[in-house]
Amino acid sequence: MNQVGTVVGDTASVDAAIASRFSCRAFLRGKPVARHLIEEILTVASRAPSGTNTQPWRVYVLQGARRDELVQKVCAAHDAVYANPALAEDYREEYDYYPTKWVSPYIDRRRENGWSLYGLLGIAKGEKDRMHAQHQRNFRFFDAPVGFMFTMDRILGRGSLMDYGMFIENVMVAARARGLHTCPQAAWNGFARIILPHVGAGPDEMLVCGMSLGYADLEARVNAFHTPREPAASFTHWVE
């Protein structure tokens, strides 16, 4: 490809691939994703920029029995922590994905997100068992037939996490271009001590996040949930 001379003629399709991306929470388990599509997605995603071309990403693709085995292991650990919260100390994230102190407007958006989702599903405040079950859907890949685990070397700096975010966005947009949906999931991070050995990751690797990939269940109520976005004017500052 001539990167300098290539003309992107169909702006609407590019915009649609970006704008139609959402965190899909119900997939068609019985509809597999062809391997060549996964390979195409990862190949085009690898064109993401990275500082001095470090390319920090490493991807583990889970399907079939190995996917199901990981689901069983992590769901068991998730249930154990729910039964005995003291066990949460055994499953700590290696890096802080969320802030240690929440302030507005971020806490307001977080609360709106959570209660809007639970409200759509008919889960009322205080229904802890149902909340736990819904949260565990993360660890079942929301029934998606394909799961990704993204890792990077611990020796790399914070900037590599920014590079990684651009790579992951490329994965999601490339998936949309092929009729697939995704759900990026930081929820897996606390269970890295289970996940990393399971996928064969080396001792110097850190779990960045997981992701579900597959064909969306168009009939699932949960997939009607789409988060709002602030208008560009609210976060843009023109310096002229």
N, C-alpha and C positions, 0 to 999 in steps of 0.2 A: 504494500500500500504506500502511495505517495502521501505522506502525512501533511506535507506543506500544501500540496495541490488538490487534495481531496475536497470536493464540494459536498456539503450535507444539504441535499435538495429537499428532503421531506422533514421540515421543521416540526410539523404537527405530530409525526410519529415519535420523534425524539422526546418532545414535550409530554406526549401521552405516556410513554414508558416511565418517565420520571414521576409524573403526577398521579398515575394509577398505582404506584407502589404503595403498599400499606402493610402493616403487620398482620398477615393472614393467620388466623387462629383455628382454622379447620380445613383439613386437606382430604383428598380422596386417597385413602390408604391403598386401595386396590388398583390404582392407576399408576404404574411405575414410570419413572423418568428415564428415557434412553441415555445410555452412557455417553453417546456422542454429543448430546445436548449439554451434559455436565462439562464435558471437555471443552466444548465451544465457549461456554460461559466463563470458565476459569481462564481460558486463553485470552479472550478479549478483556477480561477484568485485569489481567496482568499488565495492561498498558497504563494502569494507574500510576500517577507520579509518586516518587519517593526521593527523599533527600539524598543527593549524590548517588542515585540509582541503587540504593541499598536493597530494595525489594524485600522487606522484612517478613512477608507473608509465607506461612506454611499451612497447607490445608489437608485435613483428614476427612475423607468422604465415607460416611457410614450408611450401609444398606443391608437388607436381609437379616440374617441371624445375628451378626455382630451389632447391628443397630438395636435389635430387640434385646440383646443381652445387656447393653449399656442402659437402655430404658429400665430394665428390671433392677439393675444395681442402684441407679440413682434414685428411682422412685422408692426403693426400700430405705435408702438413707434419708430421703426427704420425709418419709413417714416416721422414721425413728426420731428425727429432730422435732417433728410436730408433737410426738408423744413425750419427748424429754428435751425441752429447749436448751438445757445445759450442753447438749451435744453440738450445738451450733458453733462452739469454739473449735471443734474439729474440722469445720468446713468454712474457712474464711477465704475471701477473695484475695488474690495476690496484689491487686492494685485497686485503688478506690475508683469505682465507676461513678458512684453517686457522692455528693458532698456529705461531710460529717455534720454540717449544720445547714438546714434548709431555710431559705428566706424567700420572700415574694420577689418576683412573680412566679418563681420556679415551683415553690411548694403549692401554689394555687393551681398551676397547670397539672401538677402531679395528682393532686386530689381530684380535680375534675376528670382526669383520665381514668383513674381507678373507679370512682363512683359511677361514671358514665358506663363503663364496661360492665360492672357488676349490676347496675340498674337494668341494662339491656338483657342480662341473663337472669334477672329476677332474684338476684342474691342480695339480701338485705343486710344492713349493718349489724354486726354481731353474729352472723351465721358463719362461724369460724370453720366448721367442717366443710361447708360448701366452698368457702374461699380457698381453703387448703386444696380441695379437689381441683378447683379451677386453676390454681397456681401450678399444680402438678401436671396439668396439660402441657406445660412447657417441656417437662422431662419425658413426655411421650411424643415429642416433636409435633404436637397437635395432629398426630396421625399421618404426617408427611412421610413418604417412603424414603426420603433422603435427608440425612442430617450432615451438616458440616461442623467441624471443630477447627477453629482458627487459632494458631499458636505463633509465637515469635520468640526469639532468643532473649533471655533475660538481660543479657549484656547491653542490649540496645537501649537508646534513650527515649524520652517521652515523645519526641518528634516522630518516632516510628509508629506510635499509636495513631497520630494524625494521618500518617501515610496509610496505615492500615484501614482507617475509616474510609478513605477514598477508594481503596481496593474493594472493601465490602459493599460500598454503594455501587460500584461498577458491577459486582456480582448480581445485585438485586435488579438493577436496570437491565442488564443483559438477560436475566431470567424473564423479565416482563416482555422483552422483545420476542421471546420464544413461547409466549402464552403461559408461562409459569408464574407462581407467586412464591413469596418468601416470608420468613419472620426472623429477624435478627434477635438474638436472645443472650442478654448478659446474665440471665437467671442461672445458667449453667456454671458460671465462674466459681461459685462457692464449692462446687463438687469436683474441682480440678484434680484432687488427689485420687479420685476414682477414674476420671475420664482419661487423664494423660497416660497412665499405664495401659488402659484398655485399648487405646488407639495406637500404642507403640511409640509415643512421643519420648524424646530423650530427656535426660535429667536437667538440661539447661533451657528447656522450653517452658514458656508461660502461656496459659490459656487466655486468649483475648476475648473470645465469646463463641457461642454456637449459633447455628442457623438452621431453620427448617426450610426445605425446598420441595415443591410438588405442585400438583394441580389443585386449585382452590375448590372447596365444596361450596358451590353456588347457592345451595339450599340452607346452609348453616346460618342460624340467626346471628351468631357471633361475628360473622364476616360483614354484617351491616354496620359494624362499628368502625368509624373513621375519625381520627383525631383532627381537631381544627388547627389551623395555622394562623399566625398573626399576619396581617397584610405587610407587604414589603415596606410600605411607607413608615411603619412603626419601628422598624429596626435599621432603616437606612439613613445615613447622615451624609449629606452632600457637602463636600468641602471644596469650595471654588474661589 
